[in-house]
Amino acid sequence: MIRPKKKTSFQRHFTMNQAALLTIANELNHDQMRVLMALLADLDYDNYIQVAQMDIADALKMQKTNVSRAIKNLIDFSIILKDPRSGGAKPTD
């Protein structure tokens, strides 16, 4: 008998530059870190993120202006890149 794999909340995964994690942990403020984690939760297999800022604000119970500011900072820090084709975001490779 073959048992099905147990499903966990870690079914979806992504690969990240481990050297950057400590820098990110030391440089980002609380809101920026929360928004980054929410963005990474919506990362697709082509490394694109297409989620509305309002959806992030609702999910994190944050004001949209704070989400917008955090995303701008993440772009300024080159942690995510703005996709010139659609305006969406993409984490740096």
QUIMONOR-V506877 format. One line per field, one symbol per residue. burial: I if it has 24 or more other C-alpha atoms within 12 Angstrom, else O. Layout:
burial=???
This chain:
burial=OOOOOOOOOOOOOOOOOOOOOOOIOOOIOOIIIIIIIIIIIIIOOOIIIIIOIOOIIOOOOOOOOIIOOIIOIIIOOOIIIIOOOOOIIIIOO
